[in-house]
Amino acid sequence: MPAGKKLKILFVTSEVVPFIKTGGLADVSSALPQILQELGHQVRIVVPKYGAIDERKYKIHEVVRLKDLTTEIDKKEVVFSLRSSFLIGQKTRVQIYFLDNNDYYGSRHSLYSDPMTGEEYADNDERFILLARSIFDLIQKLGWIPDIIHCNDWQCGLIPVYLKTMYNDDPMFENIKTVFTVHNLAAQGVFPKSSFIKTGLPKNLEKESGVLQKGKMNFLKGGLLFSDAINTVSETYAKEISEDKTLGLGLFDTLSKRKKDLYGIINGIDDSIWNPETDSKITKKYSMKNLEHKIDNKKALADNFNLEYKKEVPIIGLISRLVDNKGFDLLKNAVPDLLKLDAQFVILGTGDKKYHKFLETLSSKNPNKFSCYLGFDDELAHLIEAGSDMFLMPSLYEPCGLNQMYSLMYGTVPIVRKTGGLADTVIPYNSKNEEGNGFVFEKYNAKEMVAEIKNAVKVYSSDQKTWQKIMKNGMKSNFSWLNSAKNYVDLYRKLTD
């Protein structure tokens, strides 16, 4: 493919903002296609049409050629349609197709699990077999042949498998390449072995060297084995999962085999939403030129969390899922040491019941030091980023992480563990050359974490000149999606040239 030739990219995902969201995948699936299209490429998106998606609001309409299509899953005929609308951004609009089937999607408002029981839907295998199969009907019926099918997470894991096996000899599909992005290696789409037969895939894949993993069907493994390129959402994480058995989460052998096809591309952030100069959700807007206005946000934050505002005492913010791998086991072990520090902590999040209980007890016993909000609140998240002096992310692993990037933009100095995307974005401050934008510890233990927090608190309280320098270094960061999108285009070109 000649350099500079515009690409056709079919972007397949299980969630997209503003239509439907459970996590960061939805943000990426909205921002990246828009920027790719702004760069002149032709992008189309496919996502299931869940019951929670408002078809009148988003003007979702029938496409005659894509209506009442049929496929077979587990010896039963499944009828589906692909309906059309647009993802409308500030500078562009991207065509989006909604995979419509009432039994699998329309009758359910939730994406992957039953909101009443919290259990994953028993037929998730069939639901995402249908997503994979619908892609080939879409291409055949439209005659729009993409250069790249960009697949995301386990829900799209079977697309590269079908392409390389069942559509291998079809001239329409012979030049299509696949990129498989792993946003969350922990979610693998694991189903009983009996799910294999539902896929209709060739029998020779029903083994450990195929799409089975420890005797079970594994959708993510399929994507890892059969895609032309794999990427994850930071360079360090790509390296970690192919070099560290524990971080490979059971798929280490597959990942290390494909190491030469494994890339890391850091996510961008949407600076139309996360920018202290324009953020309408914070108490007072500010920039590097008027950092004193950040103090108004700190006062509002202290007030919001019933803490006494003290100029010389730092507020350390955390916004996170309350689970072990986000470092809450470290936090629990560190409590006696943290209580000795002259610092206040505000925590926003939801997760494991044991951590809800732990944080409620901690806050009620130490109301002048710890305060938490168990749940999620977007406005509060913005205020924590703007009002905190520091932001703590002690993760065991972190494929990309966004909060450390938001923090840097807001002049809120991150304290992080050196892993995944945290290692790629937070550089330890070096007083000799005055470079660096945060505080970093290496080993996953409470002692090292506490030492780094102490270090940060000491600089904050004794050397404001240095502190301002660290803040400003962070605020100069550029995490725009444009950089990330250009890296994706380079990867697509590597496959298509």
Secondary structure, DSSP 8 states (H G I E B T S, - for coil): --TT---EEEEE-S-BTTTB-SSHHHHHHHHHHHHHHHTT-EEEEEEE--TTS-TTTTT-B--GGGSSEEEEETTEEEEEEEEEEEEE-SS-EEEEEEEE-IIIIIT-SSSSB-TTT--B-TTHHHHHHHHHHHHHHHHHHH----SEEEEESGGGTHHHHHHHHTTTT-GGGTT-EEEEEES-TT---EE-TTHHHHHT--GGGSSTTTTEETTEEEHHHHHHHH-SEEEESSHHHHHHHHH-TTTTTT-HHHHHHTGGGEEE------TTTS-TTT-TTSSS---GGGGGGHHHHHHHHHHHTT----TTS-EEEEEEEESGGGTHHHHHHHHHHHHHSS-EEEEEEEE-HHHHHHHHHHHHH-TTTEEEEES--HHHHHHHHHH-SEEEE--S--SS-SHHHHHHHTT-EEEEESSHHHHHH--B-BTTTTB--BEEE-SSSHHHHHHHHHHHHHHHHH-HHHHHHHHHHHHT----HHHHHHHHHHHHHHHH-
